[in-house]
Amino acid sequence: MIEISNAELEVMKVLWQEAPLPAIAVVERLQKTSDWQAKTIKTMLSRLVQKGALEYQQQGRAYLYQPTITEQDYQRHAGKNFVKRLFSGKVAPLVASFAATDNLSDDDIRELKALLDKLEQEGSND
């Protein structure tokens, strides 16, 4: 899977919300939430194309960019890498660290329980 920096991820988020977009539209959206210059954003677009995370089509004088990977696929990949790097591939210590610092809301706990129930049911159906 493609490795994406935190800054490049911000560019990807714009294009996951709406694509294809011309570079100028990506620049406008990102400049609302960051202090990046247009040249910086265009450089990130080029890097993401080189990495294979984005593709583009020329339309007149503009380039329309769109992701080649879905947000969900990238989240799965990045989440797996995060857990592998910081928690030796084990999810339980990750959840425990959130619980220990009161970062789990009641909704989070309900969602986790529902997910565990679903996984247990799928496991017993195998």
C-alpha positions as CSV (number, residue, x, y, z in Angstrom):
1,M,0.0,0.0,0.0
2,I,1.1,3.6,-0.6
3,E,2.6,5.5,2.2
4,I,1.1,9.0,2.6
5,S,2.5,11.7,4.9
6,N,0.2,13.7,7.2
7,A,0.2,16.7,4.9
8,E,-0.5,14.5,1.9
9,L,-3.4,12.9,3.8
10,E,-5.0,16.4,4.0
11,V,-4.9,16.6,0.2
12,M,-6.4,13.1,-0.1
13,K,-9.2,14.0,2.3
14,V,-10.3,16.8,0.0
15,L,-10.3,14.5,-3.0
16,W,-12.1,11.7,-1.1
17,Q,-14.9,14.1,-0.3
18,E,-15.2,15.3,-3.9
19,A,-13.4,14.1,-7.0
20,P,-12.4,14.7,-9.7
21,L,-11.3,18.3,-8.9
22,P,-9.0,20.7,-10.6
23,A,-5.8,21.7,-8.8
24,I,-7.2,25.2,-8.2
25,A,-10.2,23.8,-6.3
26,V,-8.0,21.6,-4.1
27,V,-5.9,24.7,-3.4
28,E,-8.9,26.8,-2.5
29,R,-10.3,24.1,-0.1
30,L,-7.0,23.5,1.7
31,Q,-6.2,27.2,2.0
32,K,-9.4,27.6,4.0
33,T,-8.0,25.3,6.7
34,S,-4.2,25.8,6.4
35,D,-1.6,28.4,5.6
36,W,-0.1,26.4,2.7
37,Q,0.8,28.2,-0.4
38,A,-0.6,27.1,-3.8
39,K,2.8,25.9,-4.9
40,T,3.1,23.6,-1.8
41,I,-0.3,22.1,-2.5
42,K,0.5,21.5,-6.2
43,T,3.8,19.8,-5.2
44,M,1.8,17.5,-2.9
45,L,-0.6,16.7,-5.7
46,S,2.4,15.8,-7.9
47,R,3.9,13.6,-5.2
48,L,0.7,11.8,-4.7
49,V,0.5,11.2,-8.5
50,Q,4.1,9.8,-8.5
51,K,3.2,7.5,-5.5
52,G,0.2,6.2,-7.4
53,A,-2.4,7.6,-4.8
54,L,-3.8,10.0,-7.3
55,E,-4.4,10.1,-11.1
56,Y,-5.3,13.0,-13.3
57,Q,-6.8,13.8,-16.6
58,Q,-6.1,16.9,-18.5
59,Q,-9.2,18.9,-19.4
60,G,-8.2,22.0,-21.4
61,R,-5.5,23.7,-19.4
62,A,-6.6,22.2,-16.1
63,Y,-5.7,18.9,-14.6
64,L,-8.5,17.0,-12.8
65,Y,-7.3,14.9,-9.9
66,Q,-8.9,11.9,-8.4
67,P,-7.9,9.2,-5.9
68,T,-6.8,5.8,-7.0
69,I,-7.4,4.3,-3.5
70,T,-10.4,4.5,-1.4
71,E,-10.5,6.2,2.0
72,Q,-11.6,3.0,3.6
73,D,-8.8,1.0,2.1
74,Y,-6.2,3.5,3.2
75,Q,-7.8,3.6,6.7
76,R,-7.5,-0.2,7.0
77,H,-3.9,-0.1,5.9
78,A,-2.9,2.9,8.1
79,G,-4.7,1.4,11.1
80,K,-3.0,-2.0,10.7
81,N,0.4,-0.3,10.4
82,F,-0.3,1.9,13.5
83,V,-1.3,-1.1,15.6
84,K,1.7,-3.1,14.3
85,R,4.2,-0.4,15.0
86,L,3.0,0.8,18.4
87,F,1.2,-2.2,19.9
88,S,3.0,-5.2,18.4
89,G,0.0,-6.0,16.2
90,K,-2.4,-6.3,19.2
91,V,-5.6,-4.3,19.3
92,A,-6.5,-4.9,22.9
93,P,-3.6,-2.7,24.3
94,L,-4.7,0.1,22.0
95,V,-8.2,0.0,23.3
96,A,-7.0,-0.3,26.9
97,S,-4.8,2.8,26.5
98,F,-7.9,4.8,25.2
99,A,-10.0,3.4,28.1
100,A,-7.3,4.3,30.7
101,T,-7.3,7.9,29.6
102,D,-11.1,8.3,29.4
103,N,-11.0,8.7,25.6
104,L,-13.8,6.2,25.0
105,S,-17.3,7.7,25.0
106,D,-20.4,5.6,25.9
107,D,-21.1,5.5,22.1
108,D,-17.6,4.2,21.4
109,I,-18.1,1.5,24.0
110,R,-21.5,0.5,22.5
111,E,-20.0,0.4,19.0
112,L,-17.1,-1.7,20.2
113,K,-19.4,-4.2,21.9
114,A,-21.6,-4.4,18.8
115,L,-18.5,-5.0,16.7
116,L,-17.2,-7.7,19.1
117,D,-20.6,-9.4,19.1
118,K,-20.6,-9.4,15.3
119,L,-17.1,-10.8,15.1
120,E,-18.0,-13.6,17.6
121,Q,-21.1,-14.5,15.5
122,E,-19.1,-14.6,12.3
123,G,-16.5,-16.7,14.0
124,S,-19.0,-19.3,15.2
125,N,-20.5,-19.5,11.7
126,D,-17.2,-20.7,10.2
